Amino acid sequence: MAQAPRRTRWWLAGLLALLIVLTAGIAVFWGDLVSTALDPKVPFQTYDPPPGPDYATKAAWHLRPQANNPLDADVFFIAPTTYDGGRNWNSRLNAKRANRQFQNVMAPNYVGPFVSVGRVFAPRYRQASLYSLTTLREDAREARQFAYGDIRDAFRWYVDQDNGGRPFVLVGVEQGGTLGLRLLTEEIARDPALRSRLVAAYLIDTVSPADAPPIAPCVQRRQAGCLAAWAPVYEGDFDAGKRLLERALVWNTRGELENISPRPALCFNPILGAVTDQPAPMRLHLGAANATGLEWGARPAFMARQVAARCEDGVLHVTRPRSASLKPTGSWADRRKAPGFNLFYADLEADAKARLAAWRAQ
């Protein structure tokens, strides 16, 4: 009679061990499982993309200012991917969840630092899905190239119809550099009139080649018409910078995506306001902010002296912030998008204002 309870205990122990193994396996491979679920599973060559934007209409813009806006400069902002994907390689313009994340997360955290600098123009575009950023497949590269086509068209429309000869700041968050904002800087560099109106180009979370940049890198705070690009990793994450550059794709002169290696990457330090290897101590950090959910235009509370930063081998190494509100949260997909906070909010605000003053002075 005692054998039955003993067999039951062994059976329960075996079942518990199996559940532990399965749970551990799911935890380890969860990212791969989610990524696989987001795979459109159709070749891009046979994919029927959603209808394109008409930038003459309000519906094609996240943000487009009123004509009576008193600011005498502009900010052209390109948002990063907020579209998870699934059935599509590229998002619809009216994708509700993706547009809601722009309003709640991207606009307050990444447009916010530039609101006091100029009128903000932020186009909608057919974003490459989050899945396309997790793989180096040719389909994924084509989805990113497709997205850039909309970005290019939006910028050209803005220049032709809305800019009116005003100074402007180019800002983009690229999650590695694959949206092609560096191609926009090349387009600006080819047009002397446009080049003369550029206040600065901020390519956030962007791997950009340092050799032969189309626009001079920003090497001091009061410099106008320059390029600031950086891709961050957290200090102490061993080999994170190396892994980032190994997977980083950049655009070549033929309009194709290729690995950046062995070319060097540009690294701008937002705390110091310069492309430099000099370390920026925490005492110089003007302030981070978690502005997620704030009303548009509301100024967040700054958290100063949260991080130190230094450029090393083309990557910005940042210490981990102390505040819990400045740590990545959310689902697997959320953690692979631009975070819901900006570690250099106050630093970028001050930097852009200084460069606009320098542009006016010249």
QUIBELMO-V237460 format. One line per field, one symbol per residue. ss: DSSP state (2 for helix, 1 for strand, 0 for the rest). phi: phi as a letter, one per 30 degrees, with the letter a starting at -180 (. if undefined). psi: psi as a letter, one per 40 degrees, with the letter a starting at -180 (. if undefined). A space follows every 10 residues. Layout:
ss->???
phi->???
psi->???
This chain:
ss->0222222222 2222222222 2222222222 2222222000 0002220000 0000000222 1111000000 0011111100 0000000001 0000022222 2222222222 2222000011 1110000102 2220000222 2222222222 2222222222 2200001111 1111110000 2222222222 0222222111 1111110010 0000001000 0000011111 0111000002 2222222011 1000001110 0000100110 0001100001 0222000110 0000000000 0010000011 1100111100 0002220000 0222200000 0100222222 2222222222 20
phi->.dddeddddd dddddddddd ddddddddce edddeddddd hbdddcdcdd eddcddcddd bdbbdddcdd dcbbbcccdd dccdjkdcdb dddcdddddd ddddcddddc dedcddcadc cbddadddde eddcbceded dddddddded dddddddedd ccdiiddbcc bacchjjcdj dddddddddd ceddedcdda cccdhbdbed dhddbeddca dcbciccbba bcbdejdeid dddeddcdcb ccdcicdbdd ecddcdbccd ddiadadddc dddcddlcac ceiddejdcd dccdhcbcaa dbhibdccdd dddddccebj dedddccedd abdbeddddd dddddddddd dd
psi->dedddddddd dddddddddd dddddddded dddddddehd fhiddehhii iiiheeidee hdhhiidehe ieiihhhhii hehdacdidi iidfhddddd dddddddddd ddeededihh hhiiigihid deeeieiddd dddddddddd dddddddddd dddfeiiihh hihefdeeef ddddddddde hddddeehdi hhghfhhhhe hfidihihei dfhifihhhi hiihheghed ddddddehii haeefihiid heiiihhhhd defihiehih ideehdhiig eheiiheihi higifdiiii hhfeihhhih idhdefihia idddeeihif ihdfdddddd dddddddddd d.
